[in-house]
Amino acid sequence: MTIATDIATPTDLNLSEREQEQSYQMAQAAAIAADDRKGENIVMLAIGEVSSLAEYFVIASGFSKAQVRAIAVATEDALKEKFGRRPRNIAGEQDGSWVLLDYGDVIVHAMMAQEREYYDLEAFWGHAPKLEVALPVVE
């Protein structure tokens, strides 16, 4: 498991307020679900700071189409269980190289490494702050 290391925390952002938002909690839960399925290079972008498209993007890489699908299914299950939410739209399930789960306020991208490198969402949305992913401590 790898998490993005170049985390930017804007000074005008109150983290405790953000942590109370359901969309933030959903994005964190999506990142944890991706990590549970051995997703790599998990990134959470505060896209709402620069666009009205959504509040957060969660991006995770998988090494096979089966793993990408597993990340998407685990995320969908976790958000349904914890928040009672289902995606408004799901794209890419059949192919499995890039599965997108659109919850409106949170958009999850589970991608093969090749697609992720080619489309480079982090660079495209580079002006959006990257947030730290809070993974549970395993003892």
C-alpha positions in Angstrom: 0.0 0.0 0.0 1.3 3.5 -0.8 -0.3 6.8 0.0 0.6 10.0 -1.7 3.3 11.8 0.2 3.2 15.3 -1.2 0.2 16.4 1.0 -0.7 20.1 1.0 -2.9 21.5 3.8 -4.1 24.9 3.0 -3.8 27.4 5.9 -7.4 28.7 5.4 -8.8 25.3 5.9 -10.1 24.2 9.3 -9.4 20.4 9.4 -11.7 19.8 12.3 -14.6 21.3 10.4 -13.7 19.2 7.3 -13.6 16.0 9.4 -17.2 16.6 10.4 -18.4 16.7 6.8 -20.0 13.5 5.5 -18.4 13.9 2.1 -14.9 14.0 3.8 -15.8 11.0 5.9 -17.0 9.2 2.7 -13.8 10.0 0.9 -11.7 8.7 3.8 -13.8 5.5 3.9 -13.3 5.0 0.1 -9.5 5.4 0.6 -9.6 2.8 3.4 -11.6 0.4 1.2 -9.1 0.8 -1.6 -6.3 0.1 0.9 -8.1 -3.0 2.1 -7.9 -4.3 -1.5 -4.2 -3.5 -1.7 -4.8 -0.4 -3.9 -1.6 1.6 -4.5 -0.7 5.3 -4.6 -4.0 6.3 -3.0 -4.7 10.0 -3.3 -7.5 12.1 -2.0 -8.0 15.5 -3.7 -10.2 18.3 -2.3 -11.6 19.0 -5.7 -14.4 21.2 -4.3 -11.8 23.9 -3.5 -11.3 24.5 -7.3 -14.4 23.1 -9.0 -18.1 22.5 -8.5 -17.8 19.0 -10.0 -17.5 17.3 -6.6 -16.1 17.9 -3.1 -13.5 15.1 -3.2 -11.8 12.7 -5.7 -10.3 9.5 -4.4 -7.8 7.9 -6.8 -6.3 4.4 -6.4 -4.3 2.2 -8.7 -4.7 -1.5 -9.1 -2.4 -4.0 -10.9 -5.0 -6.0 -12.7 -8.5 -5.5 -13.9 -9.8 -7.9 -11.3 -8.1 -5.8 -8.6 -9.5 -2.5 -10.0 -13.0 -4.1 -9.9 -12.4 -5.4 -6.3 -11.4 -1.9 -5.2 -14.6 -0.5 -6.7 -16.8 -3.2 -5.2 -15.1 -2.8 -1.7 -15.6 1.0 -1.9 -19.3 0.6 -3.0 -19.9 -1.9 -0.2 -18.2 0.3 2.5 -20.1 3.5 1.5 -23.4 1.7 1.4 -22.8 0.1 4.8 -21.4 3.2 6.6 -23.4 5.9 4.9 -26.4 4.2 3.2 -25.2 5.7 -0.1 -25.1 4.2 -3.5 -23.3 5.7 -6.5 -25.4 7.9 -8.8 -23.5 6.5 -11.7 -20.9 3.7 -12.2 -18.7 3.7 -15.3 -16.1 1.2 -16.6 -17.2 -1.9 -14.7 -17.3 -4.1 -17.9 -13.8 -3.2 -19.0 -12.3 -2.9 -15.5 -9.2 -0.8 -16.4 -10.8 2.4 -14.9 -13.9 2.1 -12.7 -15.5 5.4 -11.7 -18.0 5.6 -8.8 -19.9 8.9 -8.8 -21.6 9.8 -5.5 -22.1 13.4 -6.5 -20.0 14.9 -3.7 -17.3 12.2 -3.9 -16.0 10.6 -7.0 -13.8 7.5 -6.7 -11.4 6.5 -9.5 -10.0 2.9 -9.4 -7.6 2.6 -12.3 -4.9 0.4 -13.8 -1.5 2.0 -13.5 -1.3 2.5 -17.3 -4.6 4.5 -17.4 -3.6 6.5 -14.4 -0.3 7.5 -15.9 -1.9 8.3 -19.3 -4.8 10.4 -18.0 -2.8 11.8 -15.0 -5.7 13.2 -13.1 -3.4 14.5 -10.3 -1.7 16.8 -12.8 -4.9 17.8 -14.5 -6.4 18.7 -11.1 -3.0 19.7 -9.7 -4.4 23.0 -8.3 -6.7 21.0 -5.9 -5.1 20.3 -2.5 -4.1 16.7 -1.7 -5.3 15.6 1.6 -3.9 13.0 4.0 -5.6 9.6 4.0 -6.2 8.5 7.6 -5.7 4.7 7.6 -6.6 2.7 10.7 -3.7 1.6 12.8 -3.3 -2.2 12.7 -1.9 -3.7 15.9 
